[in-house]
Amino acid sequence: MASSKAVASRPRPGRTARRAKEPSPKSTHNLEGLPTETLVKILSHLDAAALLSISHTNKLLHHLASDNALWKKLYIAEVRNDKKQKHKIVNVQLPAKKTGDHAAGYWKQLYFKTVAQRDMKKWKCLLGPISSHTGLPSRTERVLRNLHITWELTVTDTSGRESTLELSGCHFSETSLTLRWCGGACLPNFEQISSLQLHGVRRIALSRPGLKKPGCRSLMANLDMQSLTRTPQVIGQDQLVQLKLLQPGIIVGLWRDQGSVAFIMFTLHFYKLVERSIQGSSDCSYVEPITQPPFDDIDPEYGLHGYQLHIVLSSTVRKLMSESFSQLFCRRADICDGLIPLTAISRTDSSQHTQLSGSLTLPWQCEALEGAVENCCILSLTLLDEFRQPLRCITTPVSMELERAAVSYDYDGAHYLIQYEDPDMQVKMQLVKTKEKRHFVISLIVYVSVGFVNKHFGRDY
């Protein structure tokens, strides 16, 4: 019995070992217990990426990691490492104030601003030569990717609540970019959306790939939804969603059974897209006059001549048509009702008729669901003047409407019309869908407003 009692009172080796591994509160290594000077000294050995990462740990480290002395040191080192500034390092201009005179975070912001602006002069050269077909820089997509540019959408409801959505998906086409956001429960009902703001965000590349990069935001569009939601155009639907065109370049996908927002889609033309994404703009579809070029007298027979049109039809996954038409002209006598017609494809000339590489559908994807809306696609149009300068650039979703009467008896099938219109331009494209489900473009005419051309060149027709 005595031996059994002794065994019972003997501590269990396993439990004793586990308790020995548990540190006492006094021996806990707590960074917050260290003096501030010691913590700042430790942080001074970190690079910008590590400082940014550790600033998300807690409030104390967030405060200390924004210390002006730390970021001033990194800022000066960044200037020294710039190859273009090495021979000018003795002339580096620092703010006249002392480090302690600036608000907290000043040098941190200055550091990231410097990093963001360091390569700004290079991207114009990186855009590459101007394409003879599109009249646009040939490497727009590459520059956007190399500059780590993304896009954010801020949705505000009628109560003033804001939700900023990160990009859900994007698709680069030949002359345009399609952006898509799926917010799920973050998006209010369609009728409750007050405004949409599109921002271009340039993420600053840091040395740690897993770290969320800081970015500089530029406002590209600010839309008042109260006026846009009154008469939205329904351009198509499938079994799940209905597509509403708010204005050229912007569609909202609504769940048909609920009426809530499934996704929001923007289409952007490549013209000056890099500048707009970095520096901001007030317009998603380009309308901008150029500097007046040297002008020679107009041919007495032609009102306009030497124009060039590049047009792309695409879905969100593939290209359906890409054609360039040069030497477009319009006789003075053909100018009617203030519109200048430029015929790219004539209905009476079958040699100009063009077959599409697929059917017109607009695929969509939202979280776990996906689908495709028939008879819809994305139109991207670039019209160049006689000086090979962009006169008008458009990118927008469009729909193909069935025409009541056949417009050409050379094809056996249904006839359709794709039409775009704004105050400065109209586009009319007639198509035929044969019994073999092949699509042919049999007519393409672009109508340009006389007033727009006069404003563009500063001359009268």
Helices and strands as residue ranges (DSSP letters): H 2-9, H 13-21, G 25-27, G 31-33, H 36-43, H 48-54, H 59-64, H 68-81, G 83-91, G 99-101, H 106-118, H 123-126, H 140-146, E 149-157, E 162-166, E 169-172, E 176-181, G 184-186, G 190-192, E 193-203, E 215-224, H 225-228, E 233-237, E 241-247, E 250-255, E 261-269, H 273-279, E 302-314, E 319-331, G 332-334, E 339-345, G 350-352, E 354-355, E 361-366, E 369-374, E 376-384, E 390-402, E 413-421, E 425-434, E 439-449, H 450-457
